[in-house]
Amino acid sequence: MSLNSEFSTMTLAQASEGLRNGTFSSVELVRAMHAAIDEKDSVIGAYLAFDAEGALAAAEAADTRRAAGEYPLLLGIPIALKDMFNIKGQPCTCASKILEGYIAPYDATVITRLKAAGAIPAGRLNMDEFAMGTTTEHSAFQVTRNPVDPTRVPGGSSGGSAAAVAGGLALASLGTDTGGSIRQPASFCGCVGVKPSYGRVSRFGVVGSVSSMDQVGPITKTVEDAAILLQAIAGLDAYDQTTVNQPVPDYVAALRDASLKGLRIGVPKECFLDQTDPEVVTKVRAAIDACADAGAEVREISLPHTAYASAVYSVCAAGEASASLARFDGVRYGRRRGAAEDGLQALYNRTRAEGFGAEVKRRIILGTFVLSSGNYDRYYHRAQQARTLIRRDFEAAFAHCDVLMSPTTPTPAYLLNSKNDDALQASFDDAFTVAANLAGICGLSIPCGRTKAHLPVGLQVLAPAFGEVALLRAAEACRRELGV
Amino acid sequence: MKYLVTIGLETHVQLSTKSKMFCGCATSFAAEPNTNVCPICLGYPGALPAMNREAIKLTVLSGLMLGCDIQAWSKFDRKNYFYADAAKNYQITQADQPLCLGGGVDIPVPGGTNRIRIHHIHLEEDVGKSTHHPRCSGIDFNRSSTALMEIVSEPVMSSADEAIAYLRALRQILVYTGVSNCNLEEGNMRSDVNISIRPEGTETLGTKVEIKNMNSFSHIHAAALYEIARQERVLKQGGTLVQETRRWDPDLCETASMRTKEDAQDYRYFPEPDLLPIVLAPEQIDAWRLLLPELPEDKRVRFVGQYALPEYDAKVLCAQLPVANFFEEAVKLGAPAKAASNWIMTDVLRLLGQSEQDIIDVPLTAEAFASLLKLVETKAINMPVAKGLLDELFETGGDPAAWVKERGLAQVSDTGAIEQFAREVIAAHPKVVEDFKGGKQPALQFLVGQVMKLSRGKANPQMAGEMIKQMIDDR
């Protein structure tokens, strides 16, 4: 088989091995990626840009280093990125018109770390504008289709990241997860997606809008790949003071003897709602039963405040976003609309009115409302209080469970253009995932089978903050049991 | 009707940190516009603030010096408003849980001191600087995100004079503590003045008017006087005051309305999610407490006791910490205390004033100064030579003892040599000698001056005077 045909299913681990053994060079690997994008991305639409020239130059440099005897873990391996990471000298659009013309003057910490590990940041992936959405339909630039079924959405907001990996257009990618934006698209596209604990991965240089919940994480084909990539990007960063000074364990080594024996799995009853798709319930229940058969202790638990999670999330996230996005005003960078002689206010108004999409504006307006004097106590403050209750729910659950398992989403991937105007429905879709972000714990989604229509179903695994080892081990053991 | 005045001050002080509050950029004031900037202080996409621990330390030191209650737990908030020199369109500040609560500053009043209570001190970042031109505006972000400490007084001052006394005392303490240069011209210390008046005999404070952002004490004084008079005029004419923010126009010497309460902004404060709360362990605060300098007032009392100086001397020396330090250093190196004090108060401060420099910036060291005073004390050199050497040390620095040897400046106290000079002078100026004999005392000064001239300044003038008198009497 040629490298080009192998590329679509190749894992990070396999690429690393192939490079190490000299089966192929980094230049060949990048060419194969470029060929796959050329061949398939006109349908999928995962990439906003792929700088083949830059990636090939980096690949050549990597091959030279390898010849000189250097072997950093990810040397010469292209990693595709959701388009919200600053990469020095490259655009960074967040799929928004307002960042038109912006060229990043610095590297995000995760980019610095990928480069230090030898990886090549290659390709900027589509997303919902400023990571606001669950379908990637809120991109200002293009539609991304689910590679499994191109009539359906890939999920969001890291839809491009999941579609590129699932469609064989990338070995692995990075996304960001504020309320499920890694796990939900991973679930929709049949990938592995990990949201690390809050404070595990630096947010410096990531154009997020919800500082208290955003986390960067990998979207990959296997749990092992996710462990490899997380290993490379995790850890304390002086530039992000919300990162935590906790050692980064060897996630890859931890997978080797992953086992379900004696693993205490909690199954939150609130995550099996009436609205949950029966096929999703069946597949997830089957996966949990398989874990039990392999020696796990499964028990039903309760997260009593789950019902409030979506509403709490909407208020907290919108409040923070309304401030975080204020910097996009056309004064220092990006796209400016309006002439100086019309005055500063006119410049702001036109720049922002024309630069932001509808969903972003909706959240800015909502966020401004919940923070305004007179409303703060009624909305923002109460949401923060409820957030504490949600965090306590998890603390109580993890007192006697190692991990929790549930569906990642209540339904499989839905049809394109079916959710655009229904913000409330979109919120309901987040219900199972947002609680993890509100609580700061870690979670992931792995494929656990397909529906009759052949759509992937995702199993969500949650673990306590900084419990990534338990999280990845449980997911890996479960995957082996399911044979996926 | 008589009115009572109530004044409260909000004073912004730029802290003397090497780098900015939330990034590593330098805080140099004079740099070319937009050269001390980075993605963080320019509010670039994805950039995050990183707290400057030094700024927290300096704020805590200020709080300790001012007798504040240092908070073990405080936090930062976002203050949201759109303006072109606010890089993120929000300012990181401390809205409701500041680093320091309470405290106060003592100001001199007739017959004692009056304590002006402080409400709180919080830490925040500064914004950039806008300049407006006919066809465009410029923004310099060098100042963006530099560390500002805001000291908010209680509304307890009752006159413009008290407000200025408070600011002077506050400034002296902050400079003493080494937390800020408080250079007014560079805008290191800027105040918002809140003023209200109420009829004598009433308790409820009147409508508050805020005058924004003044750095000169004389402007603050003039603005407060103007505003008090304006408010009295309005009330006396039967008008009502509106709660508003006004601006002092130093050219027109009047305040003008900027905005009223109705168009007050809703800043939508909320906790800054990019920063963790500031948690200070008691051990940390205690460790910082050890770094506190002596208060100016305590130092003054100690100078009087330890160095047997008059009150006046101690007050002058302690007005500026570097000068007080210079004095103590020189005394430690052997300079007689009273002589050192005299020389500093007259000559050194005069030279500093003429050159508009601070003592730490000039070549004159305490070591050289002490050496010079010892030469004077042991009569190794005479006063005119010493004064000349001081001027030179001030300009270039150096070792006065070595100069005296090299240049042969040692005072001539040799009777024979002085006698010879005196004889020559008496012979050369018979008319002056006659004048002196006739009772004209200044004539003697002239003759001594001539001896000094002949000795090229080195003769002991006292000996010369006595010698001349003796020789004239003997004739």
Interface residues (C-beta under 8 A of the other chain):
Chain A: M84 F85 N86 C92 C94 L99 Y102 A104 P105 Y106 A108 R203 F204 G205 V206 V207 G208 V210 S211 S212 A238 Y239 D240 Q241 T242 G319 E320 S322 A323 A326 R327 F328 D329 V331 R332 Y333 A340 E341 L344 Y348 T368 L371 S372 S373 Y376 Y380
Chain B: P39 L42 G43 Y44 P45 G46 A47 L48 P49 A50 M51 R78 N80 F82 Y83 A84 A87 K88 N89 Y90 R135 C136 S137 I139 D266 R268 Y269 F270 P273 D274 L275 L276
